[in-house]
Amino acid sequence: MSGAAGPTILVVEDDPFQRQAVEQYLAMQGLQVATADDGASCRAAVEAAMPDVVLLDVGLPGGEDGFALARWLRGRSQQVGIIMLTAAGDLVDRVVGLESGADDYIPKPFEPRELLARIKAVLRRSGGVAGGGTAPATESQRPALPADCIPVGAALLHVTRRVLILPDGSEDPLTPSEFALLRLLTQHPNRPLQRDWLLEATSEREEPEAFDRAIDLRIMRLRRKVERNPARPEAIRTVRGVGYMFVPPGG
């Protein structure tokens, strides 16, 4: 529910001091901030009004942790931004968080400016709209296809500028590894590509993603950006026992 007063952020954190500190900082940056301290209050806040971004602490009191809430949120909206707050930056938490539907994670303690940057990045990817945005443009409403653009699912990959052009005309900047992976897939349409080869060919030395599930996590992030239904991907398909394959529109 973004608007003139700025996008809405829901902070789900059980520690009162941290919750208040984040709330005050984000409010000073022109964002609308709501808070919750457990799963029940988070669900109630979302039912009342879907926020643009949810900051989810992994460890919450009661019977529902941040991972369960992330899955519930992603089931309600593919557009809401989800950022997991992890206590120690543990790799397992990061992997599980992304597999649960989160867009990003940030380990505690974190710098407020870094948190703000992560929120802005997620807002750019989602177009700054959560549950009640305008409907995506149809194929006939899209602008003429530039020569250096490649259709990928519901989006366009602008090769020269290294961004995705989304159905509503907004742009989603890609990280170097995301662009390298998507470009490599589009250069080999309808060909199954091995996971290990994709990882070796697209990993950036400056990015700390060189672990076994790195390609799978990047594919999940890309699918949330380009697929009309990320749960049933059509553009970036899984080839069991091999890896992944890019299928252009129309096959």
N, C-alpha and C positions, 0 to 999 in steps of 0.2 A: 504494500500500500504506500508506494512512494508518492510524493506530492511536493507542494511548494515549500513545506517545512523540512523537506529532506527525507531520505529513505528511513524506514523503520527497522531498528535492530532489536532483537529479543536476546537478552543476556540470561542464560540459564546457568547459574553458579550458586552453590550452597554456602560458600564462605561469604559472610556479610561484608567484610572489609573489601575483598576483591570485587565483589558484585557492585558495591557502591563506587569504588574507584574507577572501574570500567564505565559504569553508567555516567558518572560525572565527566570523564574525559570525552566520551563520545558525544555527549550532549553539547559540550563546548565546541565540538567540530561541526555543529549544525545538524546532527542526526537526531531522529526521534528514537528514544530508548525506552523499552519496557523490560521488566526483569521477572525472573522466576527462580525459585530455589529448589525445586524438585520436579519430577516428571509430571505429577498431577497439575501443578500450577503452570507448567510449560504447555501442556495440552489445553488447559483452559484459556491461556493467552492466545494460542494459535486458533482455537475455535472462535474466539471473539473477533480476531482480525489477523489474517496471515501476514507475517512480517516479510521484509525483503531479505534479511539475513538473520540467521540464528547462530549465536555463539553457544556451543554446547560443551559443558564440562563433562569429561568422561565419568568421573566418580561422583555420583549423586546419591543422596539418602533414599531409602525406600527400596522397592523392588524393581525399579527401572533405571538403568544406567544410560549414559549418553549414546551408546551404540544403538540401543533399542529405540530411543527417541529419534535418532537419525533415520533409521529404517521407516519409522512411522511418518516422519516429516516427508521423506522422499516419496512415500506412497501417496501422500496427499497432493504433492506438487513437485513437478520436475524443474520448476524455475526458482523456488526458494533457495537461497544460498545457505550452505551449512558449513560452519567452521568448527572443528573439534578443538577443545582446549585440553591438552594432555599434561599430566603432572610432571613427567620426566622425559618427554620426547621419546618414549620407548617405541622401538620399531614395530613391535607387535600391535601396539595401540594405533600407530599410524596406518598400518595395513588394514586392520579391522575397521577403523574409522572410514577409510576410503571405500572399502567394500560395502560398508553400511549405507553409503550414499553421500558421504561428506564430500565437499568440494575442496577443502583444504584443512590443514591442521596447524596448530602453533603450540609449541611446548612452553610450559611455565618454568620459570618466570619469563615474561615477555616484555619487550619495550612497547609502550603505548603507540608510538609512531609505526612500529612494525605491524601491530594489530590493525591500525587504521589503513595501512597500505594493503593488507590482506583483504580487508572488508571492501575497499574500493575495487580491488581486482575481481573479487567475486561479483560485485555489483555490475562491473563492466561485462562480465561473461553472461550474466542473467538479464542484461538490459535494464537493470535497476527496477524490475517489476517482479513481484512475487505471484500471489495467487490470482489477482484480479486484473491483469493487464489486458491490453488490446489483443485481438486475435492476430496470429501470424498472417503475413501476406500470402496470397495464393501464388502459384507459379506464374500466372498471367500478370500479376501485379508487380513482379520483380523488374528492376531495371534491366536494360539490355546487357547481355553477358559480355564482360570484357574479354579480350583475347587471352589474357594471362590468368583467367579464373577457371577453376575446375569444379564442376558440381560434385558435392560429396553429401549424400543424403539430402537433408533439408537445407544445407548451407552451401556456400561457395568458398573454395580455397583460393585466395588471392596470392598467387605465387610470388609476385614481385614484392609486395608489401608484407608478406608473411602474416596475414590475418585471415580470420574467417568472417565472411559476410553472412549474417544471419537472415532468416526469412523476413524479419521486420525492417531490414536495411541497416541495422546497427552492426558494429564491428567488434570482434572478439580477438584481442591480441593473443598469439600463441607463444608459449615458451619455446626456446630453441629446440628442445628435445621433442616437444609436441609437433612443431612444424616439420622437423626432420623425419619423424615417424610417419606423419600423414602424407608428406611429399613422397616418401619412399613407397608407401602403399599405392598411391595414385600412379606412380611410374610403372607399376606392375599389376595392372588390372586383371581380375579374374585368375590370379595365380596365387596359390597358397604359399606363404612365406614363413620360414621357421622362426620361432620365438628367439632362439639364441642368436641367429643372424641379425634379426631386427634390433636386438639389444646392442650387439657389437657395432652395428652400422650407424646407430642413432644416438648413442650415449654421449653426452657432453662431459668432458673431464671436470668442468667446474660444478656439475650437478651431483649431489650425493644420492643418486638413485640407482647405483650399480649393484643391485641385489636381484635375487632370482625373480621376484614378482614385479620388477620395474615395468616391463613391457605391458603386463596385464593391467597395472594401475593406470598407465598412460592411455591404454585402449579404453578403459572405463571412463576416464575424463573426456576423451575425444568423443566417445559415443554419446555422452550427455550433452555435448555441444552440437553434434551433427545429425543424430538420429531422430526421426519423428517419434519413435518409441524406443528408448534405450534398452528396455527389457526385451525387445524383439528386434535386434539390429538387422538392418538390411544392407547398409553401405559397408560396414566393417564387420565381417562375419568371422566367427570362430571355426577353424578347421581342426577337428579333434585329432590329437596326436601329432599335429604339425605346428600350427600357429594361427595366423590370421590372413584374411584375404579381402581386398577392396573390390566391391562390386559396383560399377557405375550405374547411374539411373537407367532403367530399362535392361539391365543385365549386360 
